[in-house]
Amino acid sequence: MNTSISKTINTILKTTTKSLFVMLAMAASFNVTAANADETLKTVQKQWAKCQYDTFNKENKISCLNSLIAMNQEELDSDPSRDDLKVWLAINKSTLAGAEGGLGALSLVKEAKGLLEEVISSDSQVLEGSAYTSLGSLYYQVPGWPIGFGDDDEAELMLQKALAINPNGIDPNFFYGDFLANNGDTAQAIAFLKKAQKAAPREGRELADQGRQREIERKLKELE
């Protein structure tokens, strides 16, 4: 083989091999980053379930949620593009508002509303439309004007959008059923609550599923 051709081939092979190693290293780095991101989300979700369903004293629940919000905020500050963590920061703030109660909780739900609106503008499909579910639940649970931003029409719109994305999910069906019950549509409320009751278990979210199923059962007993 011609020496110059041989050198050219060797150079190409070395360059290709080097590029392949770089690509493999980048892929490995991406996989590690993705795995870390997934673990962060799971940690936030599991800790929320612990605060909500496994912490019964009011002061302890508030303390648990405050610690979780601080951790959630820190993780989001390190990567502001994480729409999934924005959804969960909104959920955590809303849950804290419910635990604290009173007019002071309004600032928390307003912050939650802003976060959820940001996510919907950025990626409404994230976490199977959970931003719509959470925002819808706020709209029907928060007082209306002049105290808060509550609005049943907006609540129904948001919850129906959530169901369009995740029609069999436990949360969108539960909250839509609860919304319908609050508005006197008992038959439809029962239908959606029973659908929520049959939702598939969520991997790694056993405590959250158990807690939600208890809420569904209590609501059905009130209606049937």
C-alpha positions in Angstrom: 0.0 0.0 0.0 1.2 3.5 -0.8 2.8 5.0 2.4 0.9 8.3 2.1 -2.4 6.4 1.8 -1.5 4.2 4.7 -0.8 7.3 6.9 -4.1 8.9 5.8 -6.0 5.8 6.7 -4.3 5.6 10.1 -5.1 9.2 10.8 -8.7 8.7 9.9 -8.9 5.6 12.1 -7.3 7.5 15.1 -9.6 10.5 14.6 -12.7 8.2 14.4 -11.7 6.2 17.4 -11.1 9.4 19.4 -14.5 10.8 18.4 -16.2 7.5 19.3 -14.6 7.6 22.8 -15.7 11.3 23.2 -19.3 10.3 22.1 -19.3 7.4 24.5 -18.0 9.5 27.4 -20.7 12.1 26.6 -23.4 9.5 26.5 -22.2 8.0 29.8 -22.2 11.5 31.4 -25.7 12.1 30.1 -26.9 8.8 31.5 -25.4 9.6 34.9 -27.0 13.1 34.9 -30.4 11.7 33.9 -30.2 9.1 36.6 -29.3 11.7 39.2 -32.2 13.9 38.0 -34.6 10.9 38.3 -33.4 10.2 41.8 -33.9 13.8 42.9 -37.5 13.7 41.6 -38.2 10.4 43.4 -36.7 11.8 46.6 -39.0 14.8 46.4 -42.1 12.7 45.7 -41.4 10.2 48.5 -40.7 12.9 51.0 -44.0 14.7 50.0 -45.9 11.4 50.6 -44.2 11.1 54.0 -45.1 14.7 55.0 -48.7 14.3 53.7 -49.6 10.8 54.7 -47.2 9.7 57.4 -46.9 12.8 59.5 -49.9 13.5 61.7 -49.0 16.2 64.1 -49.7 19.7 62.6 -46.4 21.2 63.7 -44.4 18.2 62.5 -46.2 18.3 59.1 -45.5 22.0 58.7 -41.8 21.4 59.6 -41.6 18.4 57.2 -43.0 20.5 54.4 -40.8 23.5 55.0 -37.7 21.3 54.9 -38.9 19.7 51.7 -39.6 23.0 50.1 -36.1 24.2 51.0 -34.6 21.1 49.4 -36.9 21.3 46.4 -36.0 24.9 45.9 -32.3 24.2 46.2 -32.4 21.5 43.6 -34.4 23.7 41.2 -32.0 26.6 41.7 -29.2 24.3 40.6 -31.1 23.5 37.4 -33.9 26.1 36.7 -34.9 24.2 33.5 -36.4 21.3 35.6 -40.1 21.8 35.0 -40.8 18.6 36.9 -39.2 20.1 40.1 -41.3 23.3 39.5 -44.5 21.2 39.5 -43.4 19.6 42.8 -42.4 22.9 44.3 -45.9 24.1 43.6 -47.4 21.0 45.0 -45.3 21.3 48.2 -46.2 24.9 48.6 -49.9 24.1 48.1 -49.7 21.3 50.6 -48.1 23.6 53.1 -50.8 26.2 52.6 -53.4 23.5 53.3 -51.5 22.4 56.5 -51.1 26.0 57.8 -54.6 27.3 56.8 -55.7 30.9 57.2 -55.2 33.9 55.1 -51.4 33.5 55.3 -51.7 30.5 53.1 -52.9 32.6 50.2 -49.4 33.8 49.4 -48.2 30.2 49.1 -51.0 29.2 46.7 -50.3 32.3 44.6 -46.7 31.3 44.4 -47.8 27.7 43.5 -50.1 29.1 40.8 -47.3 31.1 39.2 -45.0 28.1 39.1 -47.7 25.9 37.5 -48.4 28.6 34.9 -44.7 28.7 34.0 -44.6 25.0 33.5 -47.7 25.0 31.3 -46.2 27.7 29.2 -42.9 25.7 28.9 -44.0 22.0 28.8 -47.6 21.2 29.6 -47.0 17.5 29.1 -44.4 17.2 31.9 -45.3 14.5 34.5 -48.3 13.5 32.4 -50.0 16.9 32.7 -49.6 17.2 36.4 -49.3 21.0 36.2 -52.9 21.1 34.9 -54.1 18.7 37.6 -52.5 20.8 40.4 -53.6 24.2 39.0 -57.1 22.9 38.5 -57.2 21.7 42.1 -56.1 25.1 43.3 -58.8 26.9 41.2 -61.6 25.1 42.9 -60.2 24.9 46.5 -58.9 28.5 46.8 -61.5 31.1 47.7 -62.7 33.3 44.8 -62.5 37.1 44.4 -61.9 39.3 46.3 -60.0 37.0 48.7 -58.3 34.7 46.2 -58.2 33.5 42.6 -60.7 30.6 42.9 -62.7 30.0 39.7 -64.8 26.9 39.0 -64.8 27.4 35.3 -61.0 27.6 35.2 -60.8 24.6 37.5 -62.9 22.4 35.2 -60.9 23.6 32.2 -57.6 22.7 33.8 -58.8 19.3 35.1 -60.3 18.3 31.8 -56.9 19.2 30.1 -55.2 17.0 32.7 -57.5 14.1 31.9 -56.9 14.5 28.2 -53.2 13.9 28.8 -53.6 11.3 31.5 -57.1 9.8 31.3 -56.5 6.8 33.6 -54.3 8.6 36.2 -55.3 8.4 39.9 -54.8 12.1 40.6 -56.6 13.7 37.6 -59.6 11.4 38.2 -59.6 12.0 41.9 -59.5 15.7 41.7 -62.1 15.9 38.9 -64.3 13.7 41.0 -63.8 15.8 44.0 -64.5 19.0 42.0 -67.7 17.5 40.6 -68.8 16.4 44.1 -68.2 20.0 45.4 -70.5 21.2 42.6 -73.3 18.8 43.4 -72.8 16.4 40.4 -72.8 13.3 42.6 -73.3 10.7 39.9 -70.4 11.9 37.7 -68.3 12.5 40.8 -68.7 8.8 41.9 -67.9 7.6 38.3 -64.6 9.5 38.3 -63.7 8.6 41.8 -64.2 4.9 41.0 -62.0 5.3 38.0 -59.3 6.8 40.2 -59.8 3.8 42.5 -58.9 1.5 39.7 -55.8 3.4 38.6 -52.6 1.4 38.1 -50.1 1.5 41.0 -47.2 3.9 40.5 -43.7 2.5 40.9 -41.9 4.0 43.8 -45.0 5.9 45.0 -46.6 3.3 47.1 -47.2 5.5 50.1 -48.7 8.3 47.9 -51.0 5.7 46.3 -52.1 4.3 49.6 -52.9 7.8 51.0 -54.8 8.8 47.8 -56.8 5.6 47.9 -57.9 6.3 51.5 -59.0 9.8 50.4 -61.0 8.2 47.5 -62.6 5.7 49.8 -63.6 8.5 52.3 -65.0 10.6 49.5 -67.0 7.7 48.0 -68.5 6.9 51.5 -69.7 10.6 51.7 -71.4 10.3 48.3 -72.9 6.9 48.1 
